[in-house]
Amino acid sequence: MAQTEVLPAPIKPRVGRTADPCVMVIFGFSGDLTRRKLIPALYNLASQQLLAQEFAVIGVGRTPMSDDDARKKLTEDFKKFASGAIDAKLWEWFVRRLHYVSGDFGDPATFDNLKKTLAKVDQEHNSHGNYFFYMATAPNYFGDIVERLSTVGLMTEENAHWRRVIIEKPFGHDLDSAKALNKQLLKVASECQIYRIDHYLGKETVQNILALRFANGIFEPIWNRRYIDHVYRFRSPKPSAWRNAAATTMGRAPCATWCRTISCSSSL
Ligand SMILES: NC(=O)c1ccc[n+]([C@@H]2O[C@H](COP(=O)([O-])OP(=O)(O)OC[C@H]3O[C@@H](n4cnc5c(N)ncnc54)[C@H](OP(=O)(O)O)[C@@H]3O)[C@@H](O)[C@H]2O)c1
């Protein structure tokens, strides 16, 4: 049954577009990342009406819990890790969207149960069949989880539904393991379904830009608002596209820099 209830009024002014209706599946629901970072971040999005009304979360982990137990646990954790005052009405709205599937990531039955739960939750919250899978667990599971999702048909995009997978850092522990993980993911998902979060990938590039500016007698006096006309940021799923765009633009502009917040180099 589609829900018609309305998200409570925003606590802070909205700063972006409300996201599409969707279900977020968190692999590693009882873990540290989920309770300290993901849930407070989702609550903050809800507080600015950046989550769709048709949003739901399914947590997956080994610990056996009912939906109600999971909601209770999450509420206790949230009281410890919320970044500000908690709006009780908003939290109630959020926590009622939470569901839980218990099972081992190595067990195919976990993915069968997840598929059934997703179908039920999607119908209950009217989430338009859009699912995204967030890897908040140990990195050695990432590739196998995505393969198992594909085996039960959960990575297939059809009838205008989208399916995405979010890999929380680390994306491999060296170049070879990053290449191997990339290959495993690309066997069952297309590049535009994969989102890699690894702020460390950008860290050195950004630090280098700062060093280049401040430690260089040639650039230091001219890399400022008087002489820089534009700073461009490029994001494209195709490495060749951002490389070409950067090269073309740098030829035109007095100075340009680029960064990719989500690394998606298919050549990895
Ligand atoms: N913690 C952070 O602040 C942070 C920040 C950035 C990135 N990360 C990255 O995020 C990932 C998770 O870190 P974390 O600190 O949240 O780890 P964690 O506290 O150890 O949590 C791991 C989660 O995975 C589940 N899990 C582990 N093995 C499983 C299996 N075989 N089957 C089913 N569930 C299983 C656990 O469920 P049960 O407890 O029910 O067994 C638990 O919910 C890591 O890749 C880490 O590098 C973490």
The ligand as a Tripos MOL2 file, in Angstrom:
@<TRIPOS>MOLECULE
LIG
   48    52     1     0     0
SMALL
NO_CHARGES

@<TRIPOS>ATOM
      1 N1         33.5620    3.3570   11.0300 N.am      1 LIG1
      2 C1         33.8120    4.4260   10.3300 C.2       1 LIG1
      3 O1         33.6950    5.5770   10.7730 O.2       1 LIG1
      4 C2         34.2450    4.3000    8.8720 C.ar      1 LIG1
      5 C3         34.5880    5.4470    8.1490 C.ar      1 LIG1
      6 C4         34.9150    5.3240    6.7950 C.ar      1 LIG1
      7 C5         34.9110    4.0840    6.2080 C.ar      1 LIG1
      8 N2         34.6170    2.9660    6.9380 N.ar      1 LIG1
      9 C6         34.5850    1.6920    6.2270 C.3       1 LIG1
     10 O2         33.2590    1.1720    6.3500 O.3       1 LIG1
     11 C7         33.2890   -0.2420    6.4050 C.3       1 LIG1
     12 C8         32.5990   -0.7270    7.6680 C.3       1 LIG1
     13 O3         33.3050   -0.2600    8.8240 O.3       1 LIG1
     14 P1         32.6880   -0.3650   10.2920 P.3       1 LIG1
     15 O4         33.6380    0.3650   11.1670 O.co2     1 LIG1
     16 O5         31.2500    0.0460   10.3140 O.co2     1 LIG1
     17 O6         32.7940   -1.9610   10.5700 O.3       1 LIG1
     18 P2         32.1360   -2.8180   11.7560 P.3       1 LIG1
     19 O7         31.7700   -1.9260   12.9130 O.co2     1 LIG1
     20 O8         33.0360   -3.9560   12.0060 O.co2     1 LIG1
     21 O9         30.7710   -3.3620   11.1250 O.3       1 LIG1
     22 C9         30.7230   -4.4090   10.2160 C.3       1 LIG1
     23 C10        29.2670   -4.7360    9.8920 C.3       1 LIG1
     24 O10        29.2640   -5.7780    8.9170 O.3       1 LIG1
     25 C11        28.4510   -6.8600    9.3620 C.3       1 LIG1
     26 N3         29.0640   -8.1230    8.9480 N.ar      1 LIG1
     27 C12        30.3800   -8.4710    9.0090 C.ar      1 LIG1
     28 N4         30.5660   -9.6970    8.4890 N.ar      1 LIG1
     29 C13        29.3460  -10.1250    8.0730 C.ar      1 LIG1
     30 C14        28.8890  -11.3080    7.4280 C.ar      1 LIG1
     31 N5         29.7080  -12.3170    7.0940 N.pl3     1 LIG1
     32 N6         27.5850  -11.4060    7.1500 N.ar      1 LIG1
     33 C15        26.7090  -10.4260    7.4790 C.ar      1 LIG1
     34 N7         27.0890   -9.2740    8.0960 N.ar      1 LIG1
     35 C16        28.3790   -9.1350    8.3820 C.ar      1 LIG1
     36 C17        28.4180   -6.7460   10.8820 C.3       1 LIG1
     37 O11        27.2110   -7.3530   11.2860 O.3       1 LIG1
     38 P3         27.0630   -8.1200   12.6950 P.3       1 LIG1
     39 O12        27.6140   -7.1850   13.7380 O.co2     1 LIG1
     40 O13        25.5960   -8.3220   12.8180 O.co2     1 LIG1
     41 O14        27.8640   -9.3810   12.5630 O.co2     1 LIG1
     42 C18        28.4440   -5.2270   11.0630 C.3       1 LIG1
     43 O15        27.1390   -4.7160   10.9340 O.3       1 LIG1
     44 C19        34.7740   -0.6130    6.3280 C.3       1 LIG1
     45 O16        35.0850   -0.8690    4.9890 O.3       1 LIG1
     46 C20        35.4810    0.6250    6.8090 C.3       1 LIG1
     47 O17        36.7830    0.7180    6.2810 O.3       1 LIG1
     48 C21        34.2820    3.0490    8.2510 C.ar      1 LIG1
@<TRIPOS>BOND
     1     1     2 1
     2     2     3 2
     3     2     4 1
     4     4     5 ar
     5     4    48 ar
     6     5     6 ar
     7     6     7 ar
     8     7     8 ar
     9     8     9 1
    10     8    48 ar
    11     9    10 1
    12     9    46 1
    13    10    11 1
    14    11    12 1
    15    11    44 1
    16    12    13 1
    17    13    14 1
    18    14    15 2
    19    14    16 1
    20    14    17 1
    21    17    18 1
    22    18    19 2
    23    18    20 1
    24    18    21 1
    25    21    22 1
    26    22    23 1
    27    23    24 1
    28    23    42 1
    29    24    25 1
    30    25    26 1
    31    25    36 1
    32    26    27 ar
    33    26    35 ar
    34    27    28 ar
    35    28    29 ar
    36    29    30 ar
    37    29    35 ar
    38    30    31 1
    39    30    32 ar
    40    32    33 ar
    41    33    34 ar
    42    34    35 ar
    43    36    37 1
    44    36    42 1
    45    37    38 1
    46    38    39 2
    47    38    40 1
    48    38    41 1
    49    42    43 1
    50    44    45 1
    51    44    46 1
    52    46    47 1
@<TRIPOS>SUBSTRUCTURE
     1 LIG1         1 GROUP 0 **** ****
